[in-house]
Amino acid sequence: MKRNTRGSLIWLRIMRFTHQSNLLSNEFLKQYHLTTAQFDVLTQIATFGPLTQAELAERVTVTQGGISRMLTRLEKDELIVRVQEWKTKTISLTEKGKAKLDDAFEAQLAFQSSFFDETLTKEEQKTLLTLMSKVQKYSEEKMYNK
């Protein structure tokens, strides 16, 4: 096996952190009866909604099949509503969905922020944000300018 490049080691660390963070967030969000994926979907709808299912699928890290099942569950739980407008079906939060997201949002942000606040200085956090923003921008350019 060839020696890992620095870039591949960085990628592996990011992947491991993301996986561990999602596992910890799923455990944390149980108190709100949400998964990390559901929290992400509700946040995206609250921020950018109403959205179509295709628009939502582009914004979250859930497969098309997974998003369909999740939306069915969120609709059953009365957290979202899907409305047919001519040929387009849009997804919006219900009042119950807004309340659930409001209940969990600040706590989840504080929980996630603690990973950085408790291990990195403010200067290190600024540097990390700058570097990750740069890498993300490049990946978006590669993704959308095929």
C-alpha positions as CSV (number, residue, x, y, z in Angstrom):
1,M,0.0,0.0,0.0
2,K,1.3,3.4,-0.9
3,R,2.0,6.0,1.7
4,N,-1.0,8.3,2.4
5,T,-0.7,11.8,1.1
6,R,-1.4,14.7,3.5
7,G,-4.6,15.5,1.5
8,S,-5.9,11.9,2.0
9,L,-5.1,12.0,5.7
10,I,-7.0,15.3,6.0
11,W,-9.9,13.8,4.1
12,L,-9.9,10.7,6.4
13,R,-9.9,12.9,9.5
14,I,-12.8,15.0,8.2
15,M,-14.7,11.9,7.4
16,R,-14.1,10.3,10.8
17,F,-15.0,13.5,12.6
18,T,-18.2,13.9,10.6
19,H,-19.2,10.3,11.3
20,Q,-18.5,10.6,15.0
21,S,-20.2,14.0,15.2
22,N,-23.3,12.5,13.5
23,L,-23.4,9.6,16.0
24,L,-23.0,11.9,18.9
25,S,-25.6,14.3,17.5
26,N,-28.1,11.5,17.0
27,E,-27.7,10.6,20.6
28,F,-28.0,14.3,21.7
29,L,-31.1,14.9,19.5
30,K,-33.0,11.9,20.9
31,Q,-34.2,14.2,23.7
32,Y,-36.0,16.2,20.9
33,H,-37.2,13.0,19.1
34,L,-35.1,13.9,16.1
35,T,-32.2,12.4,14.2
36,T,-29.4,14.5,12.8
37,A,-30.7,14.0,9.3
38,Q,-34.2,15.1,10.3
39,F,-32.7,18.1,12.1
40,D,-30.9,19.0,8.9
41,V,-34.0,18.7,6.7
42,L,-36.1,20.8,9.1
43,T,-33.4,23.4,9.2
44,Q,-33.0,23.5,5.4
45,I,-36.8,23.9,5.0
46,A,-37.0,26.6,7.7
47,T,-34.1,28.5,6.1
48,F,-34.8,28.1,2.3
49,G,-38.4,26.9,2.2
50,P,-40.7,26.2,0.7
51,L,-38.6,23.7,-1.2
52,T,-39.4,21.0,-3.7
53,Q,-38.2,17.5,-2.8
54,A,-35.4,17.7,-5.5
55,E,-34.2,21.1,-4.1
56,L,-34.2,19.7,-0.6
57,A,-32.3,16.5,-1.7
58,E,-29.5,18.8,-3.2
59,R,-29.1,20.5,0.2
60,V,-28.9,17.6,2.6
61,T,-26.8,14.5,3.0
62,V,-29.7,12.0,2.5
63,T,-30.2,9.9,-0.6
64,Q,-33.3,10.5,-2.8
65,G,-34.9,7.3,-1.5
66,G,-34.0,8.2,2.1
67,I,-35.4,11.7,1.7
68,S,-38.7,10.4,0.4
69,R,-39.1,8.0,3.4
70,M,-38.0,10.8,5.8
71,L,-40.5,13.3,4.4
72,T,-43.3,10.7,4.7
73,R,-42.3,10.3,8.4
74,L,-42.1,14.0,9.0
75,E,-45.4,14.5,7.3
76,K,-47.0,11.8,9.4
77,D,-45.6,13.4,12.5
78,E,-47.2,16.7,11.3
79,L,-43.8,18.5,11.2
80,I,-44.0,19.3,7.5
81,V,-46.7,19.7,4.9
82,R,-46.4,19.0,1.2
83,V,-48.6,21.3,-1.0
84,Q,-49.3,20.6,-4.7
85,E,-49.1,23.9,-6.7
86,W,-50.0,23.1,-10.3
87,K,-47.1,20.7,-11.4
88,T,-44.9,21.4,-8.4
89,K,-45.2,20.0,-4.9
90,T,-43.5,22.1,-2.3
91,I,-42.5,21.3,1.3
92,S,-42.9,23.7,4.2
93,L,-42.8,23.4,8.0
94,T,-46.0,23.3,10.0
95,E,-46.3,25.3,13.2
96,K,-45.6,22.0,15.0
97,G,-42.4,21.6,12.9
98,K,-41.3,25.2,13.6
99,A,-41.8,24.7,17.3
100,K,-39.8,21.4,17.3
101,L,-37.0,23.0,15.4
102,D,-37.0,26.1,17.7
103,D,-36.9,23.8,20.7
104,A,-33.8,21.9,19.4
105,F,-32.0,24.5,17.3
106,E,-30.0,26.4,19.9
107,A,-29.1,23.3,21.9
108,Q,-27.9,21.5,18.8
109,L,-25.7,24.4,17.7
110,A,-24.2,24.7,21.2
111,F,-23.6,21.0,21.3
112,Q,-21.8,21.1,17.9
113,S,-19.9,24.3,18.7
114,S,-18.5,22.6,21.9
115,F,-16.3,20.3,19.7
116,F,-14.5,23.4,18.6
117,D,-14.8,25.7,21.6
118,E,-13.4,23.1,23.9
119,T,-10.4,22.1,21.8
120,L,-9.4,25.0,19.6
121,T,-8.4,28.6,20.4
122,K,-10.4,31.4,18.8
123,E,-7.6,32.0,16.3
124,E,-7.4,28.3,15.4
125,Q,-11.2,28.3,14.9
126,K,-10.9,31.3,12.5
127,T,-8.1,29.5,10.6
128,L,-10.0,26.3,10.3
129,L,-13.1,28.1,9.1
130,T,-11.1,30.0,6.5
131,L,-9.5,26.8,5.3
132,M,-12.6,24.7,5.3
133,S,-14.5,27.4,3.4
134,K,-11.8,27.5,0.8
135,V,-11.9,23.7,0.3
136,Q,-15.7,23.6,0.3
137,K,-15.9,26.4,-2.3
138,Y,-13.5,24.4,-4.5
139,S,-15.5,21.2,-4.2
140,E,-18.7,23.2,-5.1
141,E,-17.0,24.5,-8.2
142,K,-16.0,21.0,-9.2
143,M,-19.5,19.7,-8.5
144,Y,-21.4,22.4,-10.4
145,N,-18.9,23.1,-13.2
146,K,-18.5,19.5,-14.4
